[in-house]
Each structure stands twice: as C-alpha cells, then as structure tokens.
Amino acid sequence: MAKNVAQSPMTSFDQQLAKRCSQEGVKAGVKAAVVATIATAIPTFASVRMLPWARANLNPTAQALIISTAAGMAYFIVADKTILATARKNSFHQVSN
C-alpha cells in the first residue's frame, strides 16, 4: 500500500511545489465554475420564460445540462491553464536560481 504523499515527512520540494500548483488550479477552477454557472443560468432561465421556442424545447433537464456543461468546461480550462502557468513560473524561478 502506498504512503500518502501529504502525510509523509520526507516530501521533496518538487512534490510540495506540485501540490501547491494543483491547489491553486483547483481554487481558480472553482471560482471560474461559479462565475460560469451564474453567467449561463441567468440567460438560460430568462430565455425559457420569454422565448416560445425555448419554453417548448428546453425542459429542466436540458436547462441543467446547459448550465452544468458551461461550469464544467470553465473549471477544467481554467484549472489546467492555472496549473500550467504556475508550473512554468516555478520552472523559470528554479533556472534563474
């Protein structure tokens, strides 16, 4: 059974740095997902109330799918970009030291 890296007293600097990069990516991704949820929920619900086509064709499942897809895409895109940017920044700092 493998040891948990977070509880191991002998974690290397690289492992700690990777964990911090991942945590920053998760935080940024969650923030982006919240913003995307709000940004897609408002027009989706408004269009269902105002447009006859949307009222007839977008049931609650379709509305939830639209909103959750936008939130999921925002989370993964922003988390990935944040992790890559942080890793790139840290790799340049190690080269200059």
TORPATI-283187 format. One record per residue (C-alpha): x, y, z. Coordinates in steps of 0.25 Angstrom, whole numbers, padded with zeros to 4 digits, always signed. Example, Ala and Ser with C-alpha at 12.3 -4.5 7.8 and 13.67 -1.06 7.14 Angstrom:
residues 2
+0049-0018+0031+0055-0004+0029
END
This chain:
residues 97
+0000+0000+0000+0006+0013-0004+0008+0024+0006+0000+0037+0006+0009+0048+0000+0003+0059+0008+0006+0052+0021+0020+0047+0018+0030+0055+0026+0040+0053+0015+0033+0060+0004+0042+0067-0006+0042+0081-0010+0037+0077-0024+0025+0069-0018+0021+0081-0009+0022+0090-0021+0013+0081-0030+0003+0080-0019+0003+0095-0017+0001+0097-0032-0011+0087-0032-0017+0094-0021-0016+0108-0028-0022+0102-0040-0034+0096-0033-0037+0109-0026-0036+0116-0039-0045+0106-0046-0056+0106-0035-0056+0121-0036-0058+0121-0051-0068+0110-0050-0077+0118-0040-0076+0130-0050-0079+0122-0062-0091+0116-0054-0097+0129-0051-0093+0135-0065-0101+0123-0072-0112+0121-0062-0118+0135-0064-0119+0135-0079-0124+0121-0079-0135+0123-0069-0139+0136-0076-0140+0130-0090-0149+0119-0085-0158+0129-0079-0158+0139-0091-0156+0131-0103-0167+0121-0108-0157+0112-0115-0148+0111-0102-0161+0109-0094-0165+0097-0103-0152+0091-0105-0143+0093-0092-0149+0084-0081-0142+0085-0067-0132+0074-0071-0127+0082-0083-0126+0094-0075-0118+0087-0064-0109+0081-0075-0106+0094-0082-0102+0101-0069-0094+0089-0063-0087+0088-0077-0082+0102-0076-0078+0101-0062-0070+0088-0064-0063+0094-0077-0059+0106-0069-0054+0098-0057-0045+0089-0066-0040+0100-0075-0036+0110-0064-0031+0099-0055-0022+0094-0066-0017+0108-0070-0014+0112-0056-0006+0099-0053+0002+0101-0065+0005+0115-0063+0009+0113-0049+0018+0101-0053+0024+0110-0064+0026+0121-0054+0033+0112-0044+0042+0105-0054+0047+0119-0058+0050+0122-0044+0058+0110-0042+0066+0112-0054+0070+0126-0050+0074+0122-0036
END
